[in-house]
Amino acid sequence: MNLKFEKAKLNSGVRYVIGCDEVGRGSLAGPVVACAVALDINCKSMGLGEVKDSKQLLPAKRRELSALIKERVCAWAVAEVQPATIDKMNIHHATLLAMRRAVEKILKAVPSETCLVCVDGKFIIPKFGIKQQAVVGGDNKIFSIAAASIVAKVHRDKLMEKLDKVYPEYGFAKHKGYGTLHHRQAIKKSGMSPVHRKTFCSHLV
């Protein structure tokens, strides 16, 4: 993982890089989840050399790394935005809201004036009084974003596995709410559950 971006900010008064990423943006059901991870740029090693984009890791390795990240980084936080809110404000704004909530939790542990927030993607969190940088493909470039992607993915997978026990007819434990053929067929057969995003699924019922 390339740490040059974090270290390049040392002379600009930034001590902490807060990486922020989301998971569940394209899912038909369940919340969108964001995670923020704060990294002290003066920290030389945390024994987390295997950290990379969560999509490149097997589930068992993600769970292992998520636990280590939580133990070793300066601070971390997750935040969720539920389907009803996603339907109300659209997924783009819901994703940014989840990111805002996650970062706000982090700022209770580290002073905002010493932080730079690196947001995965093309957009920064709007109307947020803190230094930010949007990083396209950030989960492959910035350590703190990659770490956030792992924690967010593990957190949301656990949520969807719990929802699978409540609504077993949809198979949430397998596809985590994404639009697989089995999932789409289940929606057509059983209709939408309370945790489905109506704006995403209305064409299927």
N, C-alpha and C positions, 0 to 999 in steps of 0.2 A: 504494500500500500504506500503510495506517494505522500510523504508528509511535508513536502516543500511549501505547500500553500500555507499551512499552519505556521511554520517557522518564519515565513516571509513577513508575517504580520507583527513580529516581535517589536520592531522599532517604531511602530505606529501607536504604541500605548495599549496594545491588546495583549492580554495575558491568557484569556480563555477563548477557545474556539468552540462554539456550540453548533454541532451538526444536527440538522433536522431533516427527517424523512418521513414518508407516509406509506401505508400499505392498505389495500382494500379499495382503492379509488375506483377500479373497474368492476367490483363485485356487484352481484344482483341483490345480495342480502347482507345484513350485518353492518356494523359501524365502519367508518373510515377511522383508522388509528394513526396517530402521529407520535413519533418519539423524538426527544431532544437529548443529546449527550454532550456534556461539557468536558473538554480536554484542556488541561494546563499545558501550554506549549513549552514550558520549561521541563516537563517530565520526559526523560530520555527513553524510558522503556517501561512497559506495563505487562510484558509477556503475552501480548495479544497479536502476535505476528500473523496469525491465521485469519484475522478479520478482513473481510472483503464484502462485496455486494451480497446481500442475503440470498438472492436468486441463484448464486453460484455455489451455494452450500447445501448439503443434505440436511434433512430435518434434525437428525441427532446432533450434528455438528453445530447447527444454529442454536439449539437448546444449550449445548455446552458453552458456547461462546457468549450467549446472552447472559448466563449466570456469571461468567468471569467479567464481562463488561460492567455489570451492575456492581460488582465488588471493587473494581479497580479504577474506574474513571472518577473524576471529581464530583460529578452529579449526573443524574439521569431522570427523565420523567416521561410518562406516556399520557396521552389524552385521546378521548374518543368523541366522535360526533355521530349520533344515532340516525337511523334511517329516516325518521320523521323530519328531522332538521335538514338532512340531505335533500329530501323531496321539496322542502320549503325554500331553500336558498340555492340549490344546485350543487353538484359535487365539487366544482372548482372552489367556490367560496367555503364550502364545508371543510375541504381539505386545508385551506389556509387558516380556518378557525381552529381546527385541531392542532395545527402547528403552533399557532399563537398560544393556545392553552398550555401546550407542552413546554414551550420556551418560558412562559410566565412562571411555571412551577420551578424551572431551573434558576430563574433570577432571584428566588428566595434563598438560594444557596451561594450564589456568586454575584459580585457587584456588576451591574449592567454596564457601567462606564469602562470596564476592562474587558468587555466581551465583543466578539464578532460572531454573528449568527450566519452560518453557511446553510442555505436552503437548497435542497436537491431540486433541480428543475429550472424553469425559465422565470419564475415569479418569486418576489420577496413577499413577506407578510405585510399587507398594507397598513398604513397609518400606525406604525410601530416605532417608537422612539428609541431605537437601538441600531448600531451599525449592522448592516446586512449585506450579504452577497449571494446572488442566485448562481448556482453552479450546475449547468447541464451535465448530466451523467455523473453527478457528484458522488454517488455511491461507489463509483470506480476510481475516484480521484482523491477524495478527502476522507481521512481515517474516521473522523468523528461522524460524518454522514453515514459511512459504511456501518459503523457501530450502531447508529440509530436505526438503520434499516433492519439489522438483525434483531434488536430488542423489540421493535415494532412488529415484525413478522411473527416472532414467537408469541408475543402477547396476543395478537389477533387470532392466531391459529388456536390458542387455548380457548379464546372466547367462542370461536365457531364450533369447537368440539363440545363445549358445554351446551350450545344451542342445538347441536345435533341430538342430544338426549331429550330435549324438549320437543323438537320437531323432527323426528327420525325419518319421516317420509321424504325429506329433501336430500339427505346425504351430505349435510354440511361438513361432517368430519373428513370426508374425502376431498371435496373440491373447495372447501372454505368459502362457499357462497358464490364462486365464480360461475360463469355461464356455460358449463359443460352441457353436452347433449342430455345426460341423465337429469341434470338440474332443470333444464328447460322443459323437459318432458314431465317432470314432477310438478312443476308450476302449472302446466296445462291440465294435468290430471286433478290436482288438489287445490289449485288456486294459490294465492299469495298468503304467506304467514304474516304475523305482526312485525316480523323483523325483515321482511322484504322491502326493497325500495320501489315504491309504486311507479315512480317516474322511469325506472329502469325496466320494469316488468310488465307494464300495462299492455304491451303488444303481444304478450304471451297468454293472456287470459281472455 
